[in-house]
Amino acid sequence: MLAGWITTEVGRQPWVVYGVLRTADAVSPLSAQQVGTSLLIFLIVYFLVFGAGVYYMLKLMAKGPDVGDQAADLQGDVAKSIARFDRRPMSHATDPIDE
């Protein structure tokens, strides 16, 4: 839809600039209320989509990486050291290291 709008406006502009088409003839037959309603709907849809994307990314970041699968594939001390980490390793940045 946006590509169609840009194509229409770019295609119309040179004709108006060089005087081949009058400005009154180049105007779309829409009222200000129709343009405002269309803009409002676009803003609402874009904010919903953007908000949902940000919410999803924040949810994934709060969950953290899944290190349990990595620990299950390994043996010995390496598996124990991986398994002891929380899913959010930076939450333990101030904890003393117990060795």
C-alpha positions as CSV (number, residue, x, y, z in Angstrom):
1,M,0.0,0.0,0.0
2,L,2.8,2.4,0.8
3,A,4.6,1.5,-2.4
4,G,1.5,2.3,-4.3
5,W,1.1,5.7,-2.6
6,I,4.8,6.6,-3.3
7,T,4.4,5.5,-7.0
8,T,1.3,7.7,-7.4
9,E,2.9,10.8,-5.8
10,V,6.3,10.4,-7.5
11,G,4.5,9.9,-10.8
12,R,2.3,12.9,-10.4
13,Q,4.9,15.4,-9.1
14,P,6.8,16.1,-12.3
15,W,3.6,16.9,-14.2
16,V,2.6,19.5,-11.6
17,V,6.1,21.0,-11.3
18,Y,6.5,21.6,-15.0
19,G,3.0,23.0,-15.4
20,V,1.6,20.2,-17.5
21,L,-1.0,19.3,-14.8
22,R,-2.7,21.9,-12.7
23,T,-2.4,21.5,-8.9
24,A,-6.2,21.4,-8.6
25,D,-6.3,18.5,-11.0
26,A,-3.5,16.6,-9.2
27,V,-5.3,16.6,-5.8
28,S,-6.9,13.4,-4.7
29,P,-10.7,13.6,-4.1
30,L,-10.5,12.9,-0.4
31,S,-11.8,15.0,2.5
32,A,-9.6,16.0,5.4
33,Q,-11.7,13.7,7.6
34,Q,-11.0,10.7,5.4
35,V,-7.2,11.5,5.4
36,G,-7.2,11.9,9.2
37,T,-9.1,8.7,9.7
38,S,-6.7,6.8,7.4
39,L,-3.7,8.3,9.2
40,L,-5.1,7.4,12.6
41,I,-5.8,3.8,11.6
42,F,-2.2,3.5,10.2
43,L,-0.8,4.8,13.5
44,I,-2.8,2.4,15.6
45,V,-1.8,-0.6,13.5
46,Y,1.9,0.3,13.4
47,F,1.9,0.9,17.2
48,L,0.2,-2.4,17.8
49,V,2.6,-4.3,15.6
50,F,5.7,-2.5,16.9
51,G,4.5,-2.9,20.5
52,A,3.9,-6.6,20.1
53,G,7.4,-7.0,18.6
54,V,9.0,-5.1,21.5
55,Y,7.0,-7.0,24.1
56,Y,8.1,-10.3,22.5
57,M,11.8,-9.3,22.4
58,L,11.7,-8.2,26.0
59,K,10.0,-11.4,27.0
60,L,12.8,-13.4,25.3
61,M,15.5,-11.3,26.9
62,A,14.0,-11.8,30.4
63,K,13.8,-15.6,29.8
64,G,17.5,-15.8,29.0
65,P,19.4,-18.5,27.1
66,D,18.6,-22.1,27.8
67,V,21.8,-23.7,29.0
68,G,20.2,-26.9,30.2
69,D,20.4,-28.6,26.8
70,Q,24.1,-27.8,26.5
71,A,24.8,-29.3,30.0
72,A,22.9,-32.5,29.1
73,D,25.1,-33.1,26.0
74,L,28.4,-32.7,28.0
75,Q,30.1,-34.9,30.6
76,G,32.0,-34.2,33.8
77,D,33.2,-30.9,35.2
78,V,32.2,-28.9,32.1
79,A,28.6,-30.0,32.4
80,K,28.5,-29.1,36.1
81,S,29.9,-25.7,35.5
82,I,27.4,-25.0,32.7
83,A,24.5,-26.4,34.7
84,R,25.2,-24.2,37.7
85,F,24.5,-21.0,35.8
86,D,21.1,-19.4,36.0
87,R,19.2,-18.7,32.8
88,R,19.9,-15.0,33.4
89,P,23.7,-15.1,34.2
90,M,24.0,-11.4,34.8
91,S,21.7,-11.7,37.8
92,H,24.6,-13.3,39.6
93,A,27.2,-10.7,38.6
94,T,27.5,-9.4,42.2
95,D,27.4,-12.9,43.9
96,P,30.8,-14.1,45.2
97,I,32.3,-16.9,43.2
98,D,32.1,-20.2,45.1
99,E,35.0,-22.4,44.2
